[in-house]
């Protein structure tokens, strides 16, 4: 850069004309501007191009004008593409001009020199991976379809019915696979933190549920005792004689049964009424709650009779082998004004034995994962059949076959919904912890193991006598579901002699179930109607017709 020195006017000769000084000043200014322009604009010999990459970001490339004839487009874009700029899987478009007037043209040959492309300062080169993204999309779709087919084979919903739609979740595995597939696209390097956090929305959050729709349950003590006796296997005389008094003694066969009853409304506080002076109702009497009253206990036929084995879960609802017998029991209950309100099962292992050194508080739980899943299936079947609000009033009873101790529970809403979605299935072994098909959130942590205690709601239990219990702890039914010889003789003796006592002896749900095998639907409906009237106090109207008496005699083999 040239340096010009200005001489003060005091030192200039006074004889120099003013016109000469003016010309000299103008030349000085021109020289200064020329030097500044030459120093500040070296890009006059450089071509500046703008490159818009596949992810949308922009970059600038400066190319000397004397190299435009020898430089090709592929060499310019070699640092911006994964294949050096000469791969057919990517397309390039060049925009000439700026602003709205900029027009883009496709480039077919990237090996031609830049001089043949009519480039200007500020021209835009777009990198468009059209073909590559299409291939990637097709491969992603094929992979998703393949994984979906595998998921359908390994992961299947129990039912399309959602018992609790508000907490229903879509498949977390499918969402995770979809996010991972999208992250493999060329425009994305990996999953963002937002996408990872959204995956948790597809997981069920497991929290203890404080209370259920039922406040307490009134269990029929006659039906419970009968169920306990059926679980007990006493040694026969032959076994005692063969063992010379050293037989194994009493054994226990685990069984299950369905509870039929009604749902009633009563005061929360059932203690003795307090004296009052006001005519208004006290607040403690205004608090009402829902309770379950069990009036009949029905055991499916063909159950396990081997000691030490768990109950046979193939005898009920969705996994049942004898669905016809189960459906017949539901019809009889409906004719009597009853509905399914729960189920009861027995266990004979040491899950409640806290005295041993190897046991701890974790083992002191009567409900294991297998019981949670099967109970949830029963509740789902009940909700689908009679409605969500009425069907969720469902109780699970766990009876210790050795001591007869019984505890009542309700199942949490989230556990029932997970069973409906197929994320919880019946395990091969009876354990407290369940392995879920998809991850869940417990205590803000992602896990695939669910503790059964988180699926339970403790429920109070009281005792009463069911209206369709038969009035005795002795069973009138054989293990195959047929009437015993003593029960047949009792009914035959009362058909002609004492019709009112006959109807009273027929107020046994299990006896009515035995008659479904031998009489028609119309006669069965009439018989259930008479029993229903008798239980409600309409005893004079509960009289058997002559035709029904003949049908009963033929069914009893008279």
PyMOL commands that set and color helices and strands:
alter all, ss='L'
color gray80, all
select helices_A, chain A and resi 9-11+18-40+42-45+65-67+73-76+99-101+114-117+130-154+165-167+172-183+193-202+221-231+237-242+283-286+313-315+317-319+323-335+361-363+369-386+388-391+413-420+452-455+485-497+499-505+509-515+521-535+546-555
alter helices_A, ss='H'
color red, helices_A
select strands_A, chain A and resi 46-52+58-64+91-96+103-107+124-128+205-206+216-220+232-233+251-252+256-267+288-298+339-347+395-400+406-411+433-442+445-451+456-464
alter strands_A, ss='S'
color yellow, strands_A
deselect
rebuild
show_as cartoon
